[in-house]
Amino acid sequence: MAEIVAVSDKVIVEIKPKTNMTDGGIIMPDTAQSILPQNSGEVLSVGPDCKMITAGDVALFHERGGMDIILGKSVLKVLKYDEVYAVIKPGVDEMLEDADDGE
């Protein structure tokens, strides 16, 4: 894939495909998935005006926010910095799993 670079206050995110199966193995119908307005994706690039977000983070945002673009076979979303609700930093998932295991 060609390199894409965000400018100004923009955040470029590769959208994670939504799955229709929960962690417990329950298959959710498409209608149940559509009631969740949030979406997430891996941050590929951030503009120089963005603070606290870095490439590799997972960004949480409203699915109707930003602008969708297709680059190669990937669907990307270009968001304004203030359209990102929260980020999950790399390694947080492992820390949460370790806490659940009692480690």
PyMOL commands that set and color helices and strands:
alter all, ss='L'
color gray80, all
select helices_A, chain A and resi 30-33+81-83+92-100
alter helices_A, ss='H'
color red, helices_A
select strands_A, chain A and resi 10-15+38-46+58-62+67-71+74-80+84-88
alter strands_A, ss='S'
color yellow, strands_A
deselect
rebuild
show_as cartoon
